[in-house]
Amino acid sequence: MASLGGKSISAVFWGAGGAGLRMVLQLGTQIALARLLGPVEYGVFAIGAIVIGFSAFFSDVGLAYGLIQKREVNDRDVRFVVTWQVILGSVVTAFIAFAASPIATFFGEPRAASVVSALSALCFVNALTAPALNLLKRDLDFKSIQVDFLASYVVGYLFFGLPMAVLGFHVWALVWAWLMQSIVNGLLLYRRTHHALRPLIWYEEARVQGSYAGTVLATNMLNWVISNIDRVIIGRVLPSRELGIYSNTFNLLYSPTNSVLGVLQPVFFSASSRLASQSESSRISSGFLALAAAIALFVLPVFLSVAAVSKTFILTLYGTPWVSAADVCIPLALAMPLYLLLGMSTPLLWTAGQASTEFRAQWPLALAWAAMCWQLAPMGVEAVAWGCFWLFLARCALVIRAALPLLGLRIFDLWQAIRGGVLVSLVVACVAVAVDASLNDFRPTVRLICVLVVSTFCYLSALHCFPRLVGAELAQVLKSVSSRLPPMVAAYMNTQLDKGQKSE
């Protein structure tokens, strides 16, 4: 268990560090591309991204993800997964390429046909990449994952995307950037694992693997529908420019959130799967409460502040052509912490062998959300964005309600863990609004810098003066982390955490 805990902390360290660098790199690239290309080009690209996002579930039906939860993995497991990944990836790629024209007709955007056709190759590339990626996640080797992603992102977006955008290739700058990044990333990940490639169509554990994959596929498809049906309907009902504004604003907020979730969820899933096999449910409960407290204390203040100064935020990053995205930014920013909490709750259901519980709990919500989007889309993308916020709130409540009893926890236990973070987030957001309003005559960039400096000072001051804002479960995790920090920082952190625990 000590080894598992150490590996988990190391995985989070490397994952968090890589995710932080990834966020900075992605944000800078996305801002530059958005300024160069504008909302219309992003709208055309978004159609291709929607199609590829959905088709990816059929080229990776969950077989590769199942490698994470197996206690022991051998060459036959990997060969079986690789074989079916190749088959499914090839079939889906061919289908999407042939269906590109009807898809473009459905969205009313003829330019999308060639974009969808080109991006269909990603179905095959991602299917081939999945086994190596999930084998590294199983081993909690997030150092390799992050290094390879960053290297491939530099190649795809800095060497291809940005130069092509400057040279006037329009939407194709985004297409080639994504293709090259995915290809390079797949090659780098395989270089790490050198997993078996010999075909294996069937073996004795195929039914078990297939059953688990089927449940994961159904759940992930449902999650995709809930998360993307809004963009499908916006693309169908509204012009490409509106789809570009909505999808790019969503991605601006979703990408860093998903990077954090991509680090925490596999670590939590892998560790809880092994602890569950040792009947250590109390450790899983403490881990979940610590993660929830971390989301409230470290993530919620950021997104609440972004929502509070959304217009200044959007004008600074994207410029005047994107100003209408400010109203879309508010509800979507509020939804991101809910998405993180939702993402950390679902592994509890998977670990307990109740992955189907999530599916049963959410499919009525998916149907209701689809119907609601048809009603909201004609009112504009702002209405859809607010509907998205309430959707995430409902999803989060449903999954947490199903997950907490598995750990013997009550909603009050969760509230105790997150209340400190909620309180400090509200204070920081109010400070951000006050600073932004007081500097209304200054340029947006100046206002945003001042908001960032003053809000950060208030945030750090609150944690220094009121260390009890850190919950007991999170304090234990931070003490474990402190041993990996510089001695002066570790000593200060431990002193503050001890003060907070004594004042409880």
C-alpha positions as CSV (number, residue, x, y, z in Angstrom):
1,M,0.0,0.0,0.0
2,A,2.9,2.4,0.8
3,S,4.3,1.7,-2.7
4,L,0.9,2.3,-4.3
5,G,0.5,5.5,-2.4
6,G,3.9,6.7,-3.4
7,K,3.3,5.8,-7.1
8,S,0.0,7.6,-7.0
9,I,1.5,10.8,-5.6
10,S,4.3,10.6,-8.2
11,A,1.7,10.1,-10.9
12,V,-0.2,13.1,-9.7
13,F,3.0,15.2,-9.5
14,W,4.0,14.3,-13.0
15,G,0.5,14.5,-14.3
16,A,-0.2,17.9,-12.7
17,G,3.1,19.3,-13.8
18,G,2.6,18.1,-17.4
19,A,-1.0,19.2,-17.3
20,G,0.0,22.7,-16.2
21,L,2.6,23.0,-18.9
22,R,0.1,21.6,-21.4
23,M,-2.5,24.2,-20.3
24,V,-0.1,27.0,-20.9
25,L,1.0,25.7,-24.3
26,Q,-2.6,25.0,-25.4
27,L,-3.9,28.3,-24.2
28,G,-1.2,30.3,-25.9
29,T,-1.7,28.3,-29.2
30,Q,-5.4,28.5,-29.0
31,I,-5.4,32.2,-28.5
32,A,-3.1,32.8,-31.4
33,L,-5.1,30.5,-33.7
34,A,-8.4,32.1,-32.6
35,R,-7.1,35.6,-33.4
36,L,-5.7,34.5,-36.7
37,L,-8.7,32.4,-37.9
38,G,-11.8,33.9,-36.3
39,P,-15.1,32.3,-35.3
40,V,-16.3,31.1,-38.8
41,E,-13.2,28.9,-39.4
42,Y,-13.6,27.4,-35.9
43,G,-17.2,26.7,-36.6
44,V,-16.3,24.6,-39.7
45,F,-13.6,22.8,-37.8
46,A,-16.0,22.2,-34.9
47,I,-18.3,20.1,-37.2
48,G,-15.4,17.8,-37.9
49,A,-14.4,17.6,-34.2
50,I,-18.0,16.7,-33.3
51,V,-18.1,13.8,-35.8
52,I,-14.6,12.5,-34.9
53,G,-15.4,12.7,-31.2
54,F,-18.5,10.6,-31.6
55,S,-16.9,8.1,-34.0
56,A,-13.9,7.6,-31.7
57,F,-16.1,5.6,-29.4
58,F,-16.7,3.0,-32.1
59,S,-13.0,2.8,-32.9
60,D,-12.2,2.4,-29.2
61,V,-15.1,0.5,-27.6
62,G,-13.5,0.5,-24.2
63,L,-11.3,-2.6,-24.7
64,A,-8.1,-0.6,-24.2
65,Y,-9.4,1.2,-21.1
66,G,-10.2,-2.2,-19.7
67,L,-6.4,-2.9,-19.5
68,I,-6.2,-0.4,-16.6
69,Q,-8.6,-2.3,-14.3
70,K,-7.1,-5.8,-14.9
71,R,-5.1,-6.9,-11.9
72,E,-2.6,-8.8,-14.2
73,V,-2.0,-8.0,-17.9
74,N,-0.2,-10.4,-20.2
75,D,0.7,-10.4,-23.9
76,R,-2.5,-12.2,-24.9
77,D,-4.6,-9.5,-23.3
78,V,-2.7,-6.8,-25.2
79,R,-2.7,-8.7,-28.5
80,F,-6.5,-9.2,-28.3
81,V,-7.0,-5.5,-27.6
82,V,-4.7,-4.3,-30.3
83,T,-6.2,-6.6,-32.9
84,W,-9.7,-5.3,-32.3
85,Q,-8.6,-1.7,-32.1
86,V,-7.1,-2.1,-35.6
87,I,-10.2,-3.7,-37.0
88,L,-12.6,-1.2,-35.5
89,G,-10.4,1.8,-36.3
90,S,-10.2,0.8,-39.9
91,V,-14.0,0.2,-40.3
92,V,-14.9,3.5,-38.6
93,T,-12.4,5.5,-40.6
94,A,-13.8,4.2,-43.9
95,F,-17.4,4.8,-42.8
96,I,-16.7,8.4,-41.8
97,A,-14.8,9.1,-45.0
98,F,-17.7,7.9,-47.1
99,A,-20.3,9.7,-45.0
100,A,-18.5,13.1,-45.1
101,S,-20.8,14.7,-47.7
102,P,-24.1,13.7,-46.1
103,I,-22.7,14.9,-42.7
104,A,-21.8,18.3,-44.3
105,T,-25.3,18.5,-45.8
106,F,-26.9,17.8,-42.4
107,F,-25.0,20.8,-40.8
108,G,-25.6,23.0,-43.8
109,E,-21.9,23.7,-44.3
110,P,-20.5,22.4,-47.6
111,R,-16.9,23.1,-46.6
112,A,-17.2,20.6,-43.7
113,A,-17.2,17.6,-46.1
114,S,-13.5,17.7,-46.9
115,V,-12.6,18.5,-43.3
116,V,-14.6,15.5,-42.0
117,S,-13.0,13.3,-44.7
118,A,-9.5,14.3,-43.7
119,L,-10.1,14.0,-40.0
120,S,-11.6,10.5,-40.3
121,A,-8.0,9.2,-40.3
122,L,-7.9,10.1,-36.6
123,C,-10.3,7.3,-35.8
124,F,-7.6,4.8,-36.9
125,V,-4.7,6.7,-35.4
126,N,-6.4,7.0,-32.0
127,A,-7.5,3.4,-32.0
128,L,-3.8,2.3,-32.5
129,T,-2.7,4.7,-29.8
130,A,-5.1,3.6,-27.1
131,P,-3.4,0.3,-26.0
132,A,0.0,2.0,-25.3
133,L,-1.7,5.0,-23.6
134,N,-3.7,2.8,-21.2
135,L,-0.8,0.5,-20.4
136,L,1.2,3.6,-19.3
137,K,-1.8,4.8,-17.3
138,R,-2.1,1.4,-15.6
139,D,1.6,1.7,-14.5
140,L,0.9,5.3,-13.4
141,D,3.6,6.4,-15.7
142,F,2.3,9.9,-16.3
143,K,5.7,11.3,-16.7
144,S,6.0,9.5,-20.1
145,I,2.5,10.4,-21.1
146,Q,2.9,14.1,-20.4
147,V,6.3,14.3,-22.0
148,D,5.1,12.6,-25.2
149,F,2.0,14.7,-25.4
150,L,3.9,17.9,-25.0
151,A,6.4,16.9,-27.7
152,S,3.7,15.9,-30.1
153,Y,1.7,19.1,-29.4
154,V,4.7,21.2,-30.2
155,V,5.2,19.4,-33.5
156,G,1.5,19.5,-34.5
157,Y,0.5,23.0,-33.5
158,L,3.8,25.0,-33.4
159,F,5.4,23.4,-36.5
160,F,2.2,22.9,-38.5
161,G,-0.8,24.7,-37.1
162,L,0.5,28.2,-36.5
163,P,2.6,28.5,-39.6
164,M,-0.3,27.3,-41.8
165,A,-2.7,29.8,-40.2
166,V,-0.2,32.7,-40.8
167,L,0.1,31.5,-44.5
168,G,-3.6,31.6,-45.0
169,F,-4.6,27.9,-45.0
170,H,-7.7,28.8,-42.9
171,V,-9.4,25.8,-41.3
172,W,-6.8,23.4,-42.7
173,A,-4.3,24.8,-40.2
174,L,-6.4,23.3,-37.5
175,V,-7.0,20.0,-39.4
176,W,-3.3,19.4,-40.0
177,A,-2.3,20.4,-36.5
178,W,-4.6,17.8,-35.0
179,L,-3.6,15.1,-37.4
180,M,0.2,15.6,-36.9
181,Q,-0.1,15.9,-33.2
182,S,-2.1,12.6,-32.9
183,I,0.3,10.7,-35.2
184,V,3.4,11.8,-33.4
185,N,1.9,11.2,-30.0
186,G,0.9,7.6,-31.0
187,L,4.4,6.8,-32.2
188,L,6.1,8.2,-29.1
189,L,3.7,6.3,-26.8
190,Y,4.3,3.0,-28.6
191,R,8.1,3.6,-28.3
192,R,7.6,3.6,-24.5
193,T,5.7,0.2,-24.3
194,H,6.7,-1.8,-27.4
195,H,3.6,-3.9,-26.7
196,A,2.8,-7.0,-28.7
197,L,1.3,-6.5,-32.1
198,R,0.7,-10.0,-33.4
199,P,-3.1,-10.5,-34.1
200,L,-5.3,-12.4,-31.7
201,I,-9.0,-12.5,-32.6
202,W,-10.2,-14.6,-29.7
203,Y,-9.0,-16.1,-26.4
204,E,-10.5,-17.4,-23.1
205,E,-11.0,-14.0,-21.5
206,A,-12.5,-12.3,-24.5
207,R,-16.0,-12.4,-23.2
208,V,-15.0,-10.8,-19.9
209,Q,-13.1,-8.1,-21.8
210,G,-15.9,-7.6,-24.2
211,S,-18.5,-7.3,-21.5
212,Y,-16.6,-4.7,-19.6
213,A,-15.8,-2.8,-22.9
214,G,-19.5,-2.8,-23.8
215,T,-20.5,-1.2,-20.5
216,V,-17.8,1.4,-20.8
217,L,-18.8,2.0,-24.5
218,A,-22.4,2.6,-23.6
219,T,-21.6,4.9,-20.7
220,N,-19.0,6.9,-22.7
221,M,-21.4,7.2,-25.6
222,L,-24.1,8.5,-23.3
223,N,-21.6,11.0,-21.8
224,W,-20.7,12.1,-25.3
225,V,-24.3,12.7,-26.3
226,I,-24.9,14.7,-23.1
227,S,-21.7,16.7,-23.7
228,N,-22.0,17.3,-27.4
229,I,-25.6,17.2,-28.5
230,D,-25.7,21.0,-27.8
231,R,-23.1,21.6,-30.5
232,V,-24.7,19.2,-32.9
233,I,-28.0,21.1,-32.6
234,I,-26.3,24.5,-32.7
235,G,-24.5,23.5,-35.9
236,R,-27.8,22.4,-37.4
237,V,-29.9,25.4,-36.3
238,L,-27.5,28.3,-36.2
239,P,-24.7,29.7,-38.6
240,S,-21.2,28.3,-38.4
241,R,-20.0,31.5,-36.6
242,E,-22.3,30.8,-33.6
243,L,-21.0,27.2,-33.5
244,G,-17.5,28.6,-33.6
245,I,-18.1,31.0,-30.7
246,Y,-19.8,28.3,-28.5
247,S,-17.4,25.4,-29.2
248,N,-14.2,27.5,-28.9
249,T,-15.4,29.0,-25.6
250,F,-16.3,25.6,-24.4
251,N,-12.9,24.2,-25.4
252,L,-11.1,27.1,-23.8
253,L,-12.6,26.2,-20.4
254,Y,-12.9,22.4,-21.0
255,S,-9.3,21.7,-22.2
256,P,-7.6,22.6,-18.9
257,T,-10.4,21.0,-16.9
258,N,-10.1,17.8,-18.9
259,S,-6.3,17.9,-18.5
260,V,-6.7,17.9,-14.7
261,L,-9.3,15.1,-14.9
262,G,-7.1,13.1,-17.3
263,V,-4.5,13.1,-14.5
264,L,-6.7,12.5,-11.5
265,Q,-9.3,10.0,-12.8
266,P,-6.9,7.2,-14.0
267,V,-4.8,7.6,-10.9
268,F,-7.9,7.4,-8.6
269,F,-9.4,4.6,-10.7
270,S,-6.2,2.5,-10.7
271,A,-5.5,3.0,-7.0
272,S,-9.1,2.5,-5.9
273,S,-9.3,-0.7,-8.1
274,R,-6.4,-2.2,-6.2
275,L,-7.5,-1.0,-2.8
276,A,-11.0,-2.3,-3.4
277,S,-9.5,-5.8,-4.0
278,Q,-7.9,-5.4,-0.5
279,S,-11.2,-4.3,1.2
280,E,-9.8,-0.8,1.9
281,S,-13.0,1.1,1.3
282,S,-12.2,3.6,4.1
283,R,-9.0,4.7,2.2
284,I,-11.0,5.1,-1.0
285,S,-13.6,7.3,0.9
286,S,-10.8,9.5,2.3
287,G,-9.2,9.8,-1.1
288,F,-12.5,10.8,-2.7
289,L,-13.2,13.5,-0.1
290,A,-9.6,14.8,-0.5
291,L,-10.1,15.1,-4.2
292,A,-13.4,16.9,-3.8
293,A,-11.9,19.3,-1.3
294,A,-9.0,19.9,-3.7
295,I,-11.4,20.7,-6.5
296,A,-13.3,23.2,-4.3
297,L,-10.1,24.8,-2.9
298,F,-7.9,25.0,-6.0
299,V,-10.2,24.8,-9.1
300,L,-13.4,26.5,-8.1
301,P,-11.8,29.9,-7.3
302,V,-10.4,30.1,-10.8
303,F,-13.5,29.3,-12.7
304,L,-15.8,31.4,-10.4
305,S,-13.4,34.4,-11.0
306,V,-13.4,33.8,-14.8
307,A,-17.2,33.8,-14.7
308,A,-17.2,37.0,-12.7
309,V,-15.0,38.9,-15.2
310,S,-15.9,37.0,-18.3
311,K,-16.0,40.0,-20.7
312,T,-12.5,41.2,-19.6
313,F,-11.3,37.6,-19.9
314,I,-12.5,37.1,-23.4
315,L,-11.5,40.5,-24.8
316,T,-8.0,40.0,-23.4
317,L,-7.6,36.5,-24.9
318,Y,-9.5,36.7,-28.2
319,G,-10.1,40.3,-29.0
320,T,-13.2,42.2,-30.1
321,P,-14.4,39.7,-32.8
322,W,-15.1,37.2,-30.0
323,V,-16.8,39.6,-27.6
324,S,-20.2,37.8,-27.8
325,A,-18.4,34.8,-26.3
326,A,-18.4,36.6,-22.9
327,D,-22.0,35.7,-22.2
328,V,-21.4,32.1,-23.1
329,C,-18.3,32.0,-20.9
330,I,-20.2,32.7,-17.6
331,P,-22.4,29.5,-17.4
332,L,-19.7,27.3,-19.0
333,A,-17.1,28.4,-16.4
334,L,-19.5,27.6,-13.6
335,A,-20.0,24.2,-15.1
336,M,-16.4,23.1,-15.1
337,P,-15.9,22.4,-11.4
338,L,-19.1,20.3,-11.5
339,Y,-17.6,18.4,-14.5
340,L,-14.5,17.6,-12.4
341,L,-16.5,16.4,-9.4
342,L,-18.6,14.3,-11.7
343,G,-15.5,12.8,-13.3
344,M,-14.0,11.9,-10.0
345,S,-17.3,10.2,-8.8
346,T,-17.7,7.8,-11.8
347,P,-14.6,5.7,-11.0
348,L,-16.3,4.8,-7.7
349,L,-19.1,3.2,-9.6
350,W,-16.7,1.4,-12.0
351,T,-14.6,0.1,-9.1
352,A,-17.6,-1.2,-7.3
353,G,-18.7,-3.1,-10.5
354,Q,-21.6,-0.8,-11.0
355,A,-20.6,1.0,-14.2
356,S,-24.1,0.3,-15.5
357,T,-25.5,2.4,-12.6
358,E,-24.2,5.6,-14.2
359,F,-25.7,4.6,-17.6
360,R,-29.2,3.9,-16.1
361,A,-29.1,7.1,-14.0
362,Q,-28.3,9.4,-16.9
363,W,-30.0,8.2,-20.0
364,P,-33.3,9.9,-19.1
365,L,-31.3,13.1,-18.6
366,A,-29.7,12.7,-22.0
367,L,-33.1,12.5,-23.7
368,A,-34.4,15.5,-21.8
369,W,-31.2,17.5,-22.6
370,A,-31.6,16.8,-26.3
371,A,-35.2,18.0,-26.3
372,M,-34.2,21.1,-24.3
373,C,-31.4,22.0,-26.8
374,W,-33.9,22.0,-29.7
375,Q,-35.9,24.6,-27.7
376,L,-32.9,26.6,-26.5
377,A,-30.8,26.8,-29.8
378,P,-33.2,29.2,-31.6
379,M,-32.8,31.6,-28.6
380,G,-29.1,31.8,-29.1
381,V,-25.9,30.2,-27.8
382,E,-26.1,32.0,-24.5
383,A,-29.4,30.1,-23.7
384,V,-27.8,26.8,-24.6
385,A,-24.8,27.6,-22.4
386,W,-27.0,28.2,-19.4
387,G,-28.8,25.0,-20.1
388,C,-25.4,23.2,-20.2
389,F,-24.7,24.5,-16.7
390,W,-27.9,23.1,-15.3
391,L,-27.3,19.9,-17.1
392,F,-23.9,19.5,-15.4
393,L,-25.4,20.3,-12.1
394,A,-28.1,17.6,-12.5
395,R,-25.6,15.0,-13.8
396,C,-23.2,15.7,-10.9
397,A,-26.1,15.3,-8.3
398,L,-27.3,12.1,-9.9
399,V,-23.8,10.4,-10.0
400,I,-22.8,11.6,-6.5
401,R,-26.1,10.3,-5.1
402,A,-25.3,6.9,-6.5
403,A,-21.6,6.9,-5.5
404,L,-21.7,8.1,-1.9
405,P,-23.5,5.2,-0.4
406,L,-20.9,2.8,-1.9
407,L,-18.4,4.4,0.4
408,G,-20.6,4.8,3.4
409,L,-20.6,8.6,3.0
410,R,-23.4,11.1,3.4
411,I,-23.9,14.4,1.5
412,F,-23.0,16.2,4.7
413,D,-19.5,14.5,4.7
414,L,-19.0,15.9,1.2
415,W,-20.1,19.3,2.2
416,Q,-17.7,19.4,5.2
417,A,-14.9,18.5,2.8
418,I,-15.6,21.3,0.2
419,R,-17.1,24.1,2.4
420,G,-13.8,25.8,2.9
421,G,-13.1,25.9,-0.8
422,V,-16.6,27.2,-1.6
423,L,-16.2,30.0,0.9
424,V,-12.8,31.2,-0.3
425,S,-14.0,30.9,-3.9
426,L,-16.9,33.3,-3.3
427,V,-14.6,35.8,-1.6
428,V,-12.0,35.7,-4.4
429,A,-14.8,36.1,-7.1
430,C,-16.2,39.1,-5.3
431,V,-12.7,40.7,-5.1
432,A,-12.3,40.0,-8.9
433,V,-15.6,41.8,-9.7
434,A,-14.7,44.8,-7.5
435,V,-11.2,45.2,-9.1
436,D,-12.5,44.8,-12.6
437,A,-15.3,47.4,-12.1
438,S,-12.9,49.9,-10.5
439,L,-10.6,49.8,-13.5
440,N,-13.3,50.0,-16.2
441,D,-11.5,52.9,-18.0
442,F,-8.4,50.8,-18.6
443,R,-7.6,48.3,-21.3
444,P,-8.9,44.7,-20.8
445,T,-5.4,43.3,-20.6
446,V,-4.5,45.7,-17.7
447,R,-7.7,45.0,-15.9
448,L,-7.2,41.2,-16.2
449,I,-3.6,41.4,-14.9
450,C,-4.8,43.5,-11.9
451,V,-7.6,41.1,-11.2
452,L,-5.2,38.2,-11.3
453,V,-2.7,39.9,-8.9
454,V,-5.1,41.1,-6.4
455,S,-7.3,38.0,-6.4
456,T,-4.2,35.8,-6.0
457,F,-3.0,37.9,-3.0
458,C,-6.4,37.6,-1.4
459,Y,-6.6,33.9,-2.0
460,L,-3.2,33.2,-0.5
461,S,-3.9,35.6,2.4
462,A,-7.1,33.7,3.2
463,L,-5.3,30.4,3.3
464,H,-2.6,31.8,5.5
465,C,-5.0,33.4,8.0
466,F,-7.6,30.6,8.0
467,P,-5.7,27.3,7.5
468,R,-8.8,25.4,8.6
469,L,-10.2,26.1,5.1
470,V,-8.3,23.0,4.1
471,G,-10.3,19.9,5.1
472,A,-8.9,17.1,7.2
473,E,-8.7,14.6,4.3
474,L,-7.0,17.1,1.9
475,A,-4.6,18.1,4.7
476,Q,-3.4,14.5,5.0
477,V,-2.7,14.3,1.3
478,L,-0.9,17.7,1.3
479,K,1.3,16.5,4.1
480,S,2.3,13.5,2.0
481,V,3.0,15.8,-0.9
482,S,5.0,18.3,1.2
483,S,7.9,15.8,1.5
484,R,8.6,16.3,-2.2
485,L,8.7,20.1,-2.0
486,P,11.7,22.4,-1.1
487,P,12.4,22.2,2.7
488,M,11.3,25.8,3.5
489,V,8.0,25.4,1.5
490,A,7.4,22.0,3.2
491,A,8.0,23.3,6.7
492,Y,5.6,26.3,6.1
493,M,2.9,24.0,4.6
494,N,3.1,21.5,7.4
495,T,2.9,24.3,10.1
496,Q,-0.2,25.7,8.4
497,L,-1.8,22.3,8.1
498,D,-1.2,21.5,11.7
499,K,-2.7,24.9,12.8
500,G,-5.8,24.1,10.7
501,Q,-6.3,20.6,12.1
502,K,-5.8,21.9,15.7
503,S,-8.5,24.6,15.2
504,E,-11.1,22.0,14.0
